[in-house]
Amino acid sequence: MAGVFSVEVFFVLFRESLEASIILSVLLAFLKQGFSGSGSDQVVYKSLVKQVWYGAAAGLFICLIIGGTFIGVFYSLGNDLWAKSEDLWEGIFSLVATVLITIMGLAMLRINKMKEKWRVKLAKSILDSHKHKDMSWWNPKRITTGYAMAILPFITVLREGIEAIIFVGGVSLGTSASSIPLPVFTGLAAGLLCGYIIYRGGNVMSIQIFLIASTCFLYLIAAGLFSRGVWFLEMYRFAKAAGGDVAENGSGPGSYNIKASVWHVNCCNPLIDGGWQIFQALFGWQNSATFGSVISYNVYWICICLTILAALYEEKHGHWPLLGRFQKKKMTEAEIDQMVREAASAEKLATVKNAGSHDIPMDSFESTSEEESKDVSR
């Protein structure tokens, strides 16, 4: 399994594609809410939706080129460096992957706040772009005004794609190239499916239980990686002191450092017993545990628990523990809704003006805005 399907890569692609799909769903829902009328509104709506999909497709295309180049260069140049000190590289890359997966897991736990965050970002982007509408046509800020709905998804998908490339590069170091394609496609499909469910249902909490369960599983993997990283570094030191590749000695005497050993069993070796490779890939199992690997496993879980408790405190009080005076006050839901309504009205008016629709009476937009305000107040 470990040679065909990398669980870490799957979750990386799942998380990044989920965030990108949530952002796109916020954009599409924003357009549907602001241009849900008939006649000229439908023309404007279709035009802006095309901008969203064109921008997302362009960002994805560039990411595929960058990702293919990155993976090809790494696996063509990295083999010689890897063979010289395998345990050292395994340890370093496992620790790097632990950090990346931990950050990604925290973001998945807060996925229910992502939709509101991107509503605010989208509204601010639109309002800021319209402040520069009187500039010359060649000014970059002027260009972003007419194509804000294409530029935002382009930058978003490009950023998420590059993040995914970096994360995949970090967590897949030390794995075979054959274990990457399948989790890449399945992770993308799962993330896009969840994003579509969010868009259709309009409620992120509908998949919150699934995300919590996935994050718990992800942290089990990260804890095992952290423990394995420490174990590989200790094994590297022991192999240098022993003067050879101790892994060739099998599972018996001489294959481990008795001074640093907590337990050792001659069976269940993930290096030679195929079934135990799955447990090593998922949970970091080793048949020969050391003080460093056991302590690091427990320290990791203590740090995760403290971090989640701090995040829960921030959720309730609006600031991190002991940092209340240094953090900026969050916007209320009423302030966010007001900003979104202003952005929708500004985008609607600017789009019609840019299209040259002079025959459309402007009082229709005013009445629409008034109706939207009445609906919100109700």
URBELBEL-V362484 format. One record per residue. N is the residue number from 1. PHI is phi in whole degrees, 0 to 359 (999 if undefined). Layout:
N|PHI + N|PHI
//
This chain:
1|999 + 2|297 + 3|275 + 4|245 + 5|225 + 6|267 + 7|296 + 8|298 + 9|297 + 10|302 + 11|290 + 12|298 + 13|293 + 14|297 + 15|294 + 16|293 + 17|291 + 18|294 + 19|296 + 20|297 + 21|291 + 22|294 + 23|297 + 24|296 + 25|294 + 26|295 + 27|299 + 28|293 + 29|294 + 30|298 + 31|293 + 32|295 + 33|287 + 34|276 + 35|232 + 36|269 + 37|280 + 38|236 + 39|69 + 40|297 + 41|299 + 42|294 + 43|296 + 44|296 + 45|299 + 46|296 + 47|295 + 48|288 + 49|296 + 50|299 + 51|301 + 52|300 + 53|288 + 54|296 + 55|296 + 56|295 + 57|295 + 58|295 + 59|296 + 60|294 + 61|298 + 62|295 + 63|297 + 64|297 + 65|295 + 66|297 + 67|296 + 68|298 + 69|296 + 70|298 + 71|294 + 72|297 + 73|294 + 74|297 + 75|284 + 76|269 + 77|252 + 78|272 + 79|293 + 80|294 + 81|295 + 82|292 + 83|292 + 84|287 + 85|212 + 86|296 + 87|298 + 88|297 + 89|294 + 90|301 + 91|296 + 92|296 + 93|291 + 94|294 + 95|293 + 96|297 + 97|297 + 98|299 + 99|298 + 100|296 + 101|293 + 102|297 + 103|298 + 104|295 + 105|295 + 106|298 + 107|293 + 108|292 + 109|294 + 110|257 + 111|294 + 112|291 + 113|267 + 114|292 + 115|296 + 116|294 + 117|299 + 118|281 + 119|298 + 120|294 + 121|298 + 122|297 + 123|298 + 124|296 + 125|298 + 126|292 + 127|296 + 128|293 + 129|294 + 130|284 + 131|289 + 132|250 + 133|288 + 134|269 + 135|281 + 136|296 + 137|295 + 138|272 + 139|292 + 140|303 + 141|292 + 142|291 + 143|295 + 144|294 + 145|294 + 146|283 + 147|234 + 148|298 + 149|286 + 150|263 + 151|291 + 152|297 + 153|293 + 154|298 + 155|295 + 156|296 + 157|295 + 158|296 + 159|295 + 160|296 + 161|294 + 162|294 + 163|301 + 164|297 + 165|298 + 166|296 + 167|294 + 168|297 + 169|300 + 170|285 + 171|275 + 172|260 + 173|295 + 174|99 + 175|256 + 176|284 + 177|295 + 178|289 + 179|270 + 180|264 + 181|303 + 182|297 + 183|294 + 184|297 + 185|291 + 186|291 + 187|295 + 188|298 + 189|296 + 190|294 + 191|295 + 192|293 + 193|296 + 194|295 + 195|298 + 196|293 + 197|297 + 198|297 + 199|296 + 200|287 + 201|272 + 202|72 + 203|222 + 204|291 + 205|295 + 206|296 + 207|246 + 208|296 + 209|297 + 210|298 + 211|293 + 212|295 + 213|297 + 214|295 + 215|293 + 216|300 + 217|297 + 218|296 + 219|288 + 220|298 + 221|295 + 222|295 + 223|297 + 224|296 + 225|296 + 226|297 + 227|296 + 228|296 + 229|300 + 230|296 + 231|298 + 232|296 + 233|295 + 234|294 + 235|293 + 236|296 + 237|296 + 238|294 + 239|295 + 240|295 + 241|291 + 242|282 + 243|80 + 244|185 + 245|274 + 246|290 + 247|296 + 248|288 + 249|278 + 250|81 + 251|248 + 252|271 + 253|302 + 254|93 + 255|265 + 256|211 + 257|270 + 258|294 + 259|290 + 260|254 + 261|274 + 262|264 + 263|211 + 264|208 + 265|236 + 266|283 + 267|254 + 268|61 + 269|280 + 270|292 + 271|280 + 272|235 + 273|259 + 274|302 + 275|297 + 276|282 + 277|296 + 278|295 + 279|294 + 280|292 + 281|295 + 282|272 + 283|234 + 284|76 + 285|299 + 286|225 + 287|284 + 288|234 + 289|272 + 290|245 + 291|301 + 292|296 + 293|291 + 294|289 + 295|296 + 296|297 + 297|298 + 298|289 + 299|297 + 300|300 + 301|293 + 302|296 + 303|296 + 304|297 + 305|298 + 306|296 + 307|295 + 308|293 + 309|296 + 310|295 + 311|294 + 312|295 + 313|297 + 314|295 + 315|294 + 316|276 + 317|254 + 318|85 + 319|204 + 320|287 + 321|304 + 322|70 + 323|239 + 324|300 + 325|286 + 326|260 + 327|263 + 328|284 + 329|292 + 330|282 + 331|285 + 332|280 + 333|297 + 334|296 + 335|294 + 336|295 + 337|298 + 338|296 + 339|295 + 340|295 + 341|296 + 342|296 + 343|294 + 344|296 + 345|295 + 346|295 + 347|292 + 348|297 + 349|295 + 350|292 + 351|295 + 352|293 + 353|296 + 354|294 + 355|282 + 356|75 + 357|274 + 358|283 + 359|277 + 360|269 + 361|295 + 362|289 + 363|291 + 364|294 + 365|288 + 366|295 + 367|294 + 368|298 + 369|297 + 370|295 + 371|296 + 372|297 + 373|295 + 374|295 + 375|297 + 376|294 + 377|296 + 378|292
//
